[in-house]
Amino acid sequence: MHRKERLPIIVLRFVIATILAIYVLFPFALVVINSCKNKTNIIDNPISFNEASLGQLLSNLDNVINNQSFLFWRAFGFSALITVLSLVLLALFGAMAAWVICRNKTKWSAAIYFTFIASMIIPFQVVMLPLISTFRRAGDFIGIPMLFSVQGIVFAYLGFGGAMTVFILNGFIKGVPYDLEEAASIDGCAPEQTFFRIIFPLLTPVITTVTILNGMWIWNDYLLPSLMLGRAGDIKTLPIAVQAFVGSFVKQWDLILTAALLAILPMIILFLIAQKQIMEGMIEGAVKG
Protein backbone atom coordinates (compact mmCIF):
# COMPACT_ATOMS: atom_id res chain seq x y z
CA MET A 1 0.00 0.00 0.00
CA HIS A 2 2.86 2.31 0.85
CA ARG A 3 4.52 1.71 -2.52
CA LYS A 4 1.23 2.43 -4.36
CA GLU A 5 0.88 5.73 -2.52
CA ARG A 6 4.42 6.77 -3.54
CA LEU A 7 3.96 5.85 -7.21
CA PRO A 8 2.09 9.10 -8.18
CA ILE A 9 4.80 11.15 -6.46
CA ILE A 10 7.54 9.32 -8.37
CA VAL A 11 5.71 9.84 -11.66
CA LEU A 12 5.18 13.54 -10.88
CA ARG A 13 8.87 14.00 -10.10
CA PHE A 14 9.82 12.24 -13.32
CA VAL A 15 7.50 14.46 -15.38
CA ILE A 16 8.80 17.64 -13.72
CA ALA A 17 12.42 16.54 -14.21
CA THR A 18 11.74 15.75 -17.88
CA ILE A 19 10.14 19.15 -18.48
CA LEU A 20 13.04 20.94 -16.78
CA ALA A 21 15.58 18.92 -18.80
CA ILE A 22 13.84 19.81 -22.07
CA TYR A 23 13.66 23.47 -21.03
CA VAL A 24 17.38 23.59 -20.22
CA LEU A 25 18.62 21.54 -23.18
CA PHE A 26 16.37 23.07 -25.85
CA PRO A 27 18.65 26.09 -26.61
CA PHE A 28 21.68 23.81 -26.93
CA ALA A 29 19.71 21.47 -29.19
CA LEU A 30 18.80 24.41 -31.43
CA VAL A 31 22.47 25.37 -31.71
CA VAL A 32 23.43 21.82 -32.71
CA ILE A 33 20.57 21.45 -35.20
CA ASN A 34 21.14 24.79 -36.89
CA SER A 35 24.88 24.22 -37.07
CA CYS A 36 24.00 21.49 -39.56
CA LYS A 37 22.10 23.85 -41.87
CA ASN A 38 22.87 26.69 -44.24
CA LYS A 39 21.75 30.25 -43.59
CA THR A 40 18.64 30.04 -45.78
CA ASN A 41 17.29 26.93 -44.05
CA ILE A 42 17.91 28.43 -40.61
CA ILE A 43 15.92 31.54 -41.46
CA ASP A 44 13.10 29.54 -43.09
CA ASN A 45 12.60 27.08 -40.22
CA PRO A 46 15.06 27.12 -37.30
CA ILE A 47 13.44 24.20 -35.43
CA SER A 48 13.17 21.77 -38.35
CA PHE A 49 15.34 18.65 -38.52
CA ASN A 50 14.73 17.96 -42.22
CA GLU A 51 17.39 20.25 -43.69
CA ALA A 52 20.12 19.34 -41.15
CA SER A 53 22.97 17.23 -42.50
CA LEU A 54 26.44 16.12 -41.46
CA GLY A 55 27.92 17.41 -44.70
CA GLN A 56 26.61 20.91 -44.03
CA LEU A 57 28.03 20.77 -40.49
CA LEU A 58 31.47 19.87 -41.81
CA SER A 59 31.22 22.66 -44.37
CA ASN A 60 30.26 25.17 -41.65
CA LEU A 61 33.11 23.99 -39.43
CA ASP A 62 35.59 24.44 -42.27
CA ASN A 63 34.27 27.93 -43.01
CA VAL A 64 34.50 28.94 -39.35
CA ILE A 65 37.93 27.51 -38.60
CA ASN A 66 39.52 28.87 -41.78
CA ASN A 67 37.74 32.24 -41.73
CA GLN A 68 40.26 35.11 -41.78
CA SER A 69 37.93 37.43 -39.88
CA PHE A 70 37.16 34.97 -37.08
CA LEU A 71 40.72 33.60 -36.56
CA PHE A 72 39.47 30.62 -34.55
CA TRP A 73 42.78 29.30 -33.29
CA ARG A 74 44.00 32.75 -32.21
CA ALA A 75 40.79 33.38 -30.28
CA PHE A 76 40.91 29.85 -28.84
CA GLY A 77 44.48 30.44 -27.67
CA PHE A 78 43.63 33.71 -25.94
CA SER A 79 40.57 32.13 -24.29
CA ALA A 80 42.67 29.22 -23.04
CA LEU A 81 45.47 31.50 -21.80
CA ILE A 82 43.14 33.84 -19.93
CA THR A 83 41.12 30.98 -18.46
CA VAL A 84 44.13 28.95 -17.28
CA LEU A 85 45.94 31.92 -15.74
CA SER A 86 42.79 33.09 -13.97
CA LEU A 87 42.00 29.62 -12.60
CA VAL A 88 45.52 28.97 -11.32
CA LEU A 89 45.70 32.33 -9.54
CA LEU A 90 42.15 32.02 -8.18
CA ALA A 91 42.88 28.58 -6.74
CA LEU A 92 46.19 29.68 -5.19
CA PHE A 93 45.21 33.07 -3.78
CA GLY A 94 41.69 31.93 -2.89
CA ALA A 95 43.05 29.02 -0.86
CA MET A 96 45.55 31.29 0.91
CA ALA A 97 42.90 33.87 1.76
CA ALA A 98 40.37 31.27 2.92
CA TRP A 99 42.97 29.58 5.16
CA VAL A 100 44.08 32.82 6.81
CA ILE A 101 40.50 34.02 7.33
CA CYS A 102 39.42 30.67 8.76
CA ARG A 103 42.33 30.21 11.17
CA ASN A 104 42.66 33.80 12.42
CA LYS A 105 39.67 34.31 14.69
CA THR A 106 39.68 38.08 14.97
CA LYS A 107 37.14 40.79 14.23
CA TRP A 108 39.18 41.82 11.21
CA SER A 109 39.14 38.34 9.67
CA ALA A 110 35.37 38.16 10.19
CA ALA A 111 34.93 41.60 8.61
CA ILE A 112 37.04 40.60 5.60
CA TYR A 113 35.10 37.35 5.20
CA PHE A 114 31.74 39.11 5.24
CA THR A 115 33.10 41.66 2.78
CA PHE A 116 33.81 38.77 0.40
CA ILE A 117 30.29 37.46 0.93
CA ALA A 118 28.73 40.87 0.44
CA SER A 119 30.58 41.37 -2.85
CA MET A 120 28.87 38.29 -4.26
CA ILE A 121 25.48 40.01 -4.31
CA ILE A 122 26.61 43.19 -6.09
CA PRO A 123 25.47 43.08 -9.75
CA PHE A 124 28.27 43.42 -12.27
CA GLN A 125 26.33 46.11 -14.13
CA VAL A 126 26.69 48.40 -11.11
CA VAL A 127 30.49 48.39 -11.21
CA MET A 128 31.30 47.86 -14.89
CA LEU A 129 31.64 51.55 -15.84
CA PRO A 130 33.68 52.55 -12.74
CA LEU A 131 35.77 49.41 -13.35
CA ILE A 132 36.92 50.60 -16.76
CA SER A 133 37.82 54.05 -15.45
CA THR A 134 39.68 52.58 -12.47
CA PHE A 135 41.66 50.14 -14.59
CA ARG A 136 42.62 52.87 -17.05
CA ARG A 137 43.93 55.08 -14.23
CA ALA A 138 45.68 52.16 -12.52
CA GLY A 139 47.44 51.27 -15.76
CA ASP A 140 48.63 54.84 -16.21
CA PHE A 141 49.85 54.95 -12.61
CA ILE A 142 51.83 51.68 -12.54
CA GLY A 143 52.95 51.82 -16.17
CA ILE A 144 51.40 48.46 -17.05
CA PRO A 145 48.41 48.49 -19.41
CA MET A 146 45.33 47.09 -17.64
CA LEU A 147 42.89 47.60 -20.51
CA PHE A 148 43.14 45.68 -23.79
CA SER A 149 45.63 43.30 -22.16
CA VAL A 150 45.73 39.76 -20.83
CA GLN A 151 47.07 40.80 -17.41
CA GLY A 152 44.26 43.31 -16.98
CA ILE A 153 41.40 40.93 -17.61
CA VAL A 154 43.05 38.18 -15.52
CA PHE A 155 43.32 40.65 -12.63
CA ALA A 156 39.63 41.52 -13.08
CA TYR A 157 38.65 37.85 -12.97
CA LEU A 158 40.61 37.47 -9.73
CA GLY A 159 38.46 40.16 -8.21
CA PHE A 160 35.12 38.92 -9.45
CA GLY A 161 35.82 35.22 -8.87
CA GLY A 162 37.62 35.53 -5.56
CA ALA A 163 34.48 35.90 -3.44
CA MET A 164 32.90 32.58 -4.42
CA THR A 165 36.27 30.83 -4.29
CA VAL A 166 36.99 32.02 -0.76
CA PHE A 167 33.43 31.24 0.37
CA ILE A 168 33.55 27.60 -0.79
CA LEU A 169 37.13 26.95 0.33
CA ASN A 170 36.52 28.54 3.73
CA GLY A 171 33.67 26.13 4.38
CA PHE A 172 35.90 23.18 3.54
CA ILE A 173 38.88 24.36 5.62
CA LYS A 174 36.66 24.56 8.71
CA GLY A 175 36.38 20.79 8.57
CA VAL A 176 40.16 20.24 8.44
CA PRO A 177 41.40 19.31 11.94
CA TYR A 178 43.52 22.06 13.47
CA ASP A 179 45.61 19.35 15.16
CA LEU A 180 47.37 18.75 11.83
CA GLU A 181 48.64 22.31 11.77
CA GLU A 182 49.68 22.21 15.43
CA ALA A 183 51.64 19.01 14.82
CA ALA A 184 53.37 20.60 11.83
CA SER A 185 54.23 23.65 13.92
CA ILE A 186 55.72 21.45 16.66
CA ASP A 187 57.83 19.70 14.00
CA GLY A 188 59.28 23.05 13.01
CA CYS A 189 57.21 23.91 9.92
CA ALA A 190 56.76 27.57 9.11
CA PRO A 191 53.22 28.73 8.27
CA GLU A 192 54.07 28.69 4.56
CA GLN A 193 55.29 25.11 4.77
CA THR A 194 52.19 24.08 6.72
CA PHE A 195 49.93 25.54 4.07
CA PHE A 196 51.65 24.16 0.98
CA ARG A 197 52.61 20.74 2.39
CA ILE A 198 49.53 19.93 4.50
CA ILE A 199 46.53 22.18 3.89
CA PHE A 200 46.75 22.77 0.13
CA PRO A 201 46.92 19.04 -0.80
CA LEU A 202 43.84 18.39 1.37
CA LEU A 203 41.91 21.02 -0.60
CA THR A 204 42.29 19.17 -3.92
CA PRO A 205 38.64 17.93 -4.19
CA VAL A 206 37.05 21.31 -3.46
CA ILE A 207 39.65 23.19 -5.54
CA THR A 208 38.70 20.95 -8.46
CA THR A 209 35.07 21.93 -8.01
CA VAL A 210 35.81 25.65 -7.74
CA THR A 211 38.16 25.50 -10.73
CA ILE A 212 35.55 23.88 -12.96
CA LEU A 213 32.79 26.28 -11.89
CA ASN A 214 35.02 29.31 -12.42
CA GLY A 215 36.34 27.83 -15.65
CA MET A 216 32.89 27.50 -17.20
CA TRP A 217 32.09 31.08 -16.24
CA ILE A 218 35.37 32.60 -17.48
CA TRP A 219 35.45 30.61 -20.73
CA ASN A 220 31.89 31.55 -21.69
CA ASP A 221 31.95 35.14 -20.38
CA TYR A 222 31.12 37.84 -22.91
CA LEU A 223 30.41 41.07 -21.04
CA LEU A 224 33.69 41.56 -19.17
CA PRO A 225 35.97 40.75 -22.16
CA SER A 226 33.87 43.00 -24.41
CA LEU A 227 34.43 45.88 -21.98
CA MET A 228 38.10 45.31 -21.14
CA LEU A 229 39.40 43.92 -24.43
CA GLY A 230 37.06 45.66 -26.85
CA ARG A 231 35.60 44.20 -30.02
CA ALA A 232 38.17 45.68 -32.39
CA GLY A 233 41.33 44.94 -30.41
CA ASP A 234 44.01 42.36 -31.19
CA ILE A 235 43.17 40.25 -28.12
CA LYS A 236 39.83 38.48 -28.49
CA THR A 237 38.28 35.56 -26.66
CA LEU A 238 35.98 33.15 -28.49
CA PRO A 239 32.71 34.85 -27.44
CA ILE A 240 34.06 38.19 -28.69
CA ALA A 241 35.44 36.73 -31.93
CA VAL A 242 31.99 35.41 -32.88
CA GLN A 243 31.06 39.04 -33.50
CA ALA A 244 33.00 38.75 -36.77
CA PHE A 245 29.95 37.03 -38.29
CA VAL A 246 27.51 39.70 -37.13
CA GLY A 247 27.33 42.60 -39.55
CA SER A 248 25.22 45.74 -39.53
CA PHE A 249 22.90 44.43 -42.24
CA VAL A 250 23.78 40.73 -42.64
CA LYS A 251 24.05 38.06 -39.96
CA GLN A 252 25.66 34.75 -40.93
CA TRP A 253 23.55 32.56 -38.68
CA ASP A 254 25.05 29.32 -39.91
CA LEU A 255 28.57 30.45 -39.01
CA ILE A 256 27.47 32.20 -35.81
CA LEU A 257 25.84 29.06 -34.44
CA THR A 258 28.69 26.81 -35.58
CA ALA A 259 31.22 29.11 -33.89
CA ALA A 260 29.08 29.11 -30.74
CA LEU A 261 29.03 25.30 -30.83
CA LEU A 262 32.83 25.19 -31.09
CA ALA A 263 33.13 27.65 -28.20
CA ILE A 264 30.94 25.72 -25.77
CA LEU A 265 32.08 22.19 -26.61
CA PRO A 266 35.27 22.25 -24.44
CA MET A 267 33.31 23.24 -21.33
CA ILE A 268 30.59 20.65 -21.99
CA ILE A 269 33.19 17.91 -22.34
CA LEU A 270 34.96 19.09 -19.18
CA PHE A 271 31.71 19.16 -17.22
CA LEU A 272 30.69 15.67 -18.35
CA ILE A 273 34.07 14.29 -17.33
CA ALA A 274 34.25 16.05 -13.96
CA GLN A 275 30.60 16.31 -12.90
CA LYS A 276 31.15 13.78 -10.09
CA GLN A 277 34.00 15.84 -8.64
CA ILE A 278 31.86 19.00 -8.88
CA MET A 279 29.03 17.49 -6.84
CA GLU A 280 31.35 15.92 -4.28
CA GLY A 281 33.25 19.16 -3.76
CA MET A 282 30.07 21.22 -3.39
CA ILE A 283 28.60 18.76 -0.88
CA GLU A 284 31.80 18.56 1.18
CA GLY A 285 32.23 22.31 1.23
CA ALA A 286 28.61 22.87 2.28
CA VAL A 287 28.53 20.16 4.96
CA LYS A 288 31.86 21.13 6.51
CA GLY A 289 30.91 24.81 6.43
N, C-alpha and C positions, 0 to 999 in steps of 0.2 A: 504494500500500500504506500509505503514511504517512497519507493522508487517511482511509482506512478504519479505521485504528487510532484516530484522533482522534474519529471519529463517535460512539462510545459515550460518550466524555467530554463531548462537546458536548450530547448528549441528556440525560445525567445533570445537567449544570449547568442546562439549561433546566427540567428537572423540579423541581430543588431551588429555583430562582428562582421558578417558578410557585407552589410550595407556600408559600414565604416571603411572596410577594406576597398570596396569599389570606389567610394568617394575619394579616398586617398590616392589610389593607384590610377584613377581615370586620367588625370593630366599627364602622367608619365606614359600611359598607354597611347594617348593622342600623339605625344612626341615621337614614339617609336613608329606608330602607323604612318604618320605623315612624313617621316624621314625616308620612307620607302615609296614616296610619290614625287611627281614633278610639281612645279608651282601651279600649273593650271588645274590639276586634279585636287590639290589642296584647297584652292579657292572655291572650286565647284562643290565639293562635298568633303569637309575635313574629317568626318567620322566614318566614312565608308572604307571597307576593307578591300573592295573589288579592284581598285586601281593600284594597290600596294604590291610591290614586287621586290625580290632580292636584287635583281639587276639594277633597278633604279636606286636602291640603297647604296650599292657599290659605286654607282656613278656619282651620287651625291657626296659620298665619302671622299672620292677622288677629287671632286671639284673643291671641297672644303679644305682638304689637307694641302693641295697644291695651289690654292688661291693666293696670289701675291698681295692682296689687300688684307687677308685674314692672318697670314703667317702663323699657321697653327703651331708648329713646333717651337717658335719663338715665344708665343703666348703661353704655351704649355710649360716651357722652361721657367719663365718668370713666375707663373702660378706655383710651380713646384718649389722654386727657390724661396719665395715669400712664405709659403705654407710651412715648409720644413724649418726655416729659421724661426718663425713665430712659435711653432710648436715646441721646439727644443728650448727656447728661452722661457716660454710660459711654464713648461714642466719644471725647469730648474729653479727659476726665481719664485714661481708659485709654491713649490715645495719648501723652499727656504723660508718664505714669508709665513706660510701656514705653520711650520714647525716653531718658529720664534714666537708667533702670536699664541700658539697653543700652550707652550711651555712657560712663557713669562706671564704669570698671573698678576698683572698690574692694571691700574685703571687706564693706562695709556694703550696697552695691548688690546684691552676690550674696546676702547674707543676706535682704534685702527681697524679692528675686525668689523665693528658695526658700520664703519665708513665704507669698507669693502661691500658689505651687504647692501647698504643704502644705494651705492652706485649702480647696483644691478637693476634698480627700478627706474632709473633715469632714462627716458627715451633718447635714442641717438639723435633724433631730429632736433632736440633742444640744444645740443652741443656742437652740431656739425659745422655751423658757420663760425662760432668762436674758435673751434678747433683749427680751421684752416688759417685764420689770422694768427693764432698762437704759434702754430708750427712755422709759419713764414717768418715771424719775428725771432723765434728760437733759432732757426737756421741762419739768419743774418747775424745773430749774436755769437753763436759758437763757430760759425764759419763752415758748417756742414749742412748741405742742402737737406731739408726735411720734407719738402714738397717735390713731387715728381722724382722720387728716389725710392730705392728698395729699403734703405735703412729707416726712412721716415715712416713708411706704411707698416713696417715690422714693429717699430716703436709704438705706433698707434694701436696695433693689435695687442701688444703687451698690456696697454692700458685698458682696453675694452674687454679683453679676455681674462685679465688677472682676477677680477672679482669672483667669477664662477669657479675658477681654478682653485683659489684660496679657500673658498667656501666648502668645496667638496673634499679637498685634501685635509682641511682642518678637522672635518668630521671623522675622517679615517685615522688621523694621528692621535685623536683622543682615545682611541681603542688600543694604541700601542703601549704596552707596559712601560712605565717610567723606570722600572728596575733595570731594564736593559741599558738605559743611558747612565744610570748611577754606577752600574758595574763597569761600563766603559770608562767612566771618569776615574774610578778607583784604579783601573789598569793603566792610567796615565794618558788616555786619549783626550786630545783637545776637542772643543766643541765642533770644530770643522771636521775632524776625523770621525767623531760620533755620528754626525749627520750623514756624511758620504759613505761610511763603511757599515752603518747599522740601520739608520732610519730610511735613507733613500732607497736601498734595495727592498725594504719591506713595503714601500709605496708602489711597487711595480704594477700590481693589479689596478689600483685606482688611477695611477698615472696613465695607464693604457686607456682607460675609459675617458678621462679628461682629454687626452690627446686626440682620440677619435672624434669626440663631440666638437672640440675646437677645430679640428681639421675639416670636418664637413662644413662648418660655418665659414671658416676663412677661405676655403677653396671655392665655395659657391657665392661668396659675398660680391655684391655689385656696387652698392652705394658708397662705401668707404673708398674702394679703389677709384671709382669714377670722380670722387672729390679730390683725392690726394695725388692721383696719377694723371688725371685728365683723360679725355678721349682721343686727343690728338698727339699725345706724347709718345716717346720711344718705348717706354715701359708700359706694357699692357698685360693684364691677366686675361684668362679665357673669357670670363663674362663680359669684359670690356671689349675684347677683340671681336666678339659677335656683332658689335655695332657696325662692323665693316659691311655687313649685308643689309643694313637698314638705311635706305636713302630717303631723301626728302619726298620723292614722288613714287619710288618703286621699292618694294620690300620683297626680297628673295626668300620666301617662306620655306622653300625646300632646303636651302642652304642654312637658313637661320635655325631650323629645327634639327637638322643634322649636326650642326656645330654644337647646339645645346646638348644633344645626345652624347657627343664625344666629351663634352665638358663634365657631365654628371656621371658618366660610366665609372671613372676611377673611384669615386666616393661610394657608389652603390656596391661595387665589388669589395671595397674595404669594409663596408658595413656588414655585408653578408658573411664575410670571413670572420669578423671580430664581434659579431653581435652578442655572443655568449659572454665575452669579456666585458662588454659594455654593461650588460645587465648585472653581472656579478659585482663589478666595481661600484655601480650606483647603489646596489643593495647594501654592500659592505659599508660604503661611506655614510649612507643614511642611518643604518642600524647603529654603527659605532658612534655616530654624532649624537 
